[in-house]
Amino acid sequence: MKGSSWPARYEIRVDSVLDDQWADWFGGLQLGSDGAQTVIIVLLPDQPALHGLLTKIRDLGLCLISVRRLDPGDAEDETRQ
């Protein structure tokens, strides 16, 4: 597919706040919160990994708010939230 390169960094937001105990269930990912939503910022090796993560979110019954592919410079600013 032209124009897409992997690995890629994503910001995924879900409606509810998950505490740190869920980090293991998500494979040790860093989970953040903006008070009402959980923010997951992750570097994924390929599209199947993205779909796998979205499947985990679905399996938890969480409401997916957004999935956004980040530019390389955006990721550091987003992880500070």
N, C-alpha and C positions, 0 to 999 in steps of 0.2 A: 504494500500500500504506500503510495507516494505521499510524502509530507509528514509521516508519523515515524518517530524514532523511539526506540526502547533502549534502556529503561526509561521510565517516565514517572514524574512525581505528581501525585493527586491529592486534592483536598476533598474529603468526603464528610458531609454533615448529616447527622441523624437527629430526629426530634426526640430528645430525652437526654439526660445526663447519665453517662455510665462512669462508675468509679474505676479505680485502678485494678480492682480484682478482675475486670473483664479483659485487661491487657493480654493475659495468658490465652484466653479464648480466641483472641484475634492474632495469635501467633507472636505475642510480645511487642505489638505495635504500641507506639506512644499515643495515648488518648488525651485530648485536651477538652476544655469546656468553655463556652462563652456564657454560661449561666443557665441557658435553656436548651442548648444543643450540645451534642458531643461532636468534636472536630477530630477527624483522623487524617493525618498527613503522612503519606507513605510513598516510598520509592518502589515501584513494581517493575519486575523484569520484562513482562509481556502482557498481552491482552487476556490470556487465560488466567493469569494471576489476578487481574482486575475483576474478572467475572467470579472468580473464587471468593474474593473478599466481599463482593456484592451478595453472593449466595449466603455467606455467613450472616450478613446484616439481615437478609430476608428471613433466615432460619431463626433469628432472635425475635422476629416480629417487630422490628424497629421500622419507623416511618422514615424513609429516605428523603432528605430535603434537597441535597444537591451533590453532584459529582463534578469536579472541576479539575481539568488538567492544568498544572501550574507551569509557568515559565521557570527556568532554572533560578532566576533571581527572586521570584515570589516566595519560594519555599521557606527561606530563612525568616522573612517577615511574618509569615503565617504561623510558624511554630511558636512564636512568642506570645500568642494569645492566651 
